[in-house]
């Protein structure tokens, strides 16, 4: 049996199945990217809930795996060379799991780099901008009398949606007919923008029919439906 005891994080979140990928996460847009990929690829894994309400992400055990105190993070007990691999940053994890599984990444080099390009588009643009809209529209930013910060991020988010709208014209998914990790990176954030952040009207989501069409196709996938609640948002009372 694989021994993961050398990783301090397993002292706080013991591995019941140490031969499986260990996922430390929450069902946030960044977190579900990885749980969706694990579900889509059929890779065996064990999920551990990192509770922000308990500041789990700031504990020494979690920081030993990700010093940047962000979810998600993983340990793959069967990493390159058969050695355990700890990894953080959702984009890096998606790339790794695509390579490990041989799925959801074009095999030709040009297609591979184009897919990576769109993952980076989400990491550098959609994630940070949509997150700011969430802050100013739903959370503490609502108390600011000056609406210029909110409007600035809303305008940039609308611009990014326009980029997606153009890309999706005549395409089923970001890369065309092929569903890839670029979709797994992007659509959880679009879903959060119009759902949890309640910013659909603010950004004029109805003006982007291709975006709403592909978002609906994304959330209709069975693996996506499962991954969106891993680890469960509301854990059992005994957990």
N, C-alpha and C positions, 0 to 999 in steps of 0.2 A: 504493500500500500504506500502511496505517495506520502511523504512527510513534509508538511508545510510549517512545522513548529518554529522554524528559523525566522519566520515572518511575524513580527510582533503583533500585527493586526489580527492574527488568528487567536491571540489571547483574549481579545474582546469579542470577536465574532468567530467562534470555533467552527471549523470546517467539518460538517457531518459527512461530506463526500469529498475528501481531499484529492481524489482523482479527477474531479471536474473543475472547470473554470470557476473561480470564485469572483462574484460580482458584488461590489460595494456601491450602493446607489440609492436613488429615490426616483419616483416617477415624475421628474421634471423634464423639460424639453431635451436637455443634454443627457439626462439619465436614460430616458427611454430610447434614445438612439441605439444604445448598446443592447438593452434588453430585447428590442425589436430585432436587431441583427442576430442575436443569439437564437431567438425563436424562429426567424426566417431560415437560418442556416441549419437548424437542428443540432446545434452543438450542445453537449451536456454541460450544464452549469448549475451553480448554487448561488442564490441571491441572498444578500444580507442588507438589511435596511439601515441606512445611516441617517439617524433622526436629527434633523436640523433643530427641532424643538428642544432637544437635549444637548445641542452643540456637539454632537458626535464627531462632526467633521474637524473639530478643533482638538480632539483628544490626541495624546502622544501616539496611540496605536494607529489611528487613521493617518496622522501626519507622517508616520514611518513609511507609509505606502505612497502618499501624495503630499509632499511638503507644501503644495499650493492650496491645500484644504478645500478642494472642490471634488464633487462627484461628477461622473463615475470613475471608478478605478477597478482594475482586475488583477488577479494573479492567475496565470495559466500554468498549471502544474506540469504540462507537457509542451513547453515552449521550444524554441530553436535548440537543436542539439539534445533534446530530451530533458532540458533543465527548466525549472520553474522560471517564468517571466513575469515580473510585476510591471504594470503599465498604467499610466493615467493620461488624461486628455482624450475626450470623446472621439475627436477626429482621428487621432493616432490609433485608438482602439478599433475603430471601424476599419481602417486600412489593414491593421494586423489580422483581424478576424476574416476579412475578405481574402487575404492571402492564405490564411490557415485553412479555410474551408474551400477555397477555390470557387467561391460563389459571389454573385452580385458585384462583380468587377469585370469589365471587358478584358479579354485575353490579349488583344492586340495592343502594342505599346501606345499608339496614338489615342485609342479609346480609354486606356487606363489613365493617361495623364489628363485627358479631358474630364474624366470623372473626378479625379483628384482636384482639378481646378474648381469644380462646382462644390465639392466638400469645403474647400478653402473659402469660397464665396460665402458659404453659410457661416463658417467659423469667424471670418473677419468682418462680415457685414450684417447678415440677417440676425445672428444671435445677439451681438451687442446692441444693435439698433432696436430690435423688437423688445429686448429686455428693458431698455430705457423707456420705451413707450409704456410698458407694463408698470414701471415705477411711477411715471408721471400721470398715467390715466387711472390706475386702480389703487395704487398704494400711497405712500406719503406725499408724492408729488401733487396729489389732488388738493393739498392744503396751500399750495403756492398760488398767490394771487397773480403773479406774473406767468402767463401761459406761453411765453415765448420758448422756454425750454421744451415743454410738451409739444408745441407746434413744430419746432425744429426736428425733433425725433420722429414725429408723425409724418412730416414731409419726406424725410429720408427713407422711412419705412415704405411709404407709398412709392418712392422712386425704385426701391429694391423690388417691390411687388411688380412694378412695370418691367423690370429686367426679366423676372420669372415669366410674366405674361408673354413677352416676346419669345422667350426661349421655348415655351410650351406650344406655340402655334404650330399645329400639325404634328405634334408629338404626344405620345401617351404618357411618357415620363421624361425626366430631365435629360436622359441620354437617348430618348427616342422610344423604340419598342421595348428596350431592355430596362427593367427595374434594377436599380443599383443602390450602393451605399450613399450616393448623392441624394437620392430620395429619402433615405432613412435619416440623413442629416438635416434636410431642409423642412420636411413636412411637419415634424413635431413642433417646430417653431411657428409655422404658419397657423397650425391648429391652436396653439396657445395664444397667439395674437388675437384671433377672432373669438376664441372661447374663454379661457381663464382670464385673460387680460381685458376682455370685453371692449376691444378696440376696433372691431370691424367697421362700425360706422365712422369712427374717427379717421381711419385710413382709406375709407371708400372701397371696401372689399368687393362690392357689387360691380365695380368698374373693371374687375379682373376675372372674367368668366373662365379663362383657361386655368387660372390658379384655383378657383373654387372647384372646377371639374376634377382636377388631379388630386386635390385634397380629399374630395369625397371618395375617389378610387383608393387612395392610400388608407384611409381609416376603415374601409370596407374589407381590407385584407385580414383574414383570421389571425395571422401571426402578429399583425399590428395591434389588433384588438387585445390580444393576450399581453403583448409587451408594454402596452400603455399603463398597465397596473402592476408592474413588477419593478421593485418590491411593492407589495400592496400599500396604497396610500394610507389606508386605515388598518393597521395591523390588528390581529386578534388581541383580546384583552389580556391573554396570558403571555403575549410576546413581550 
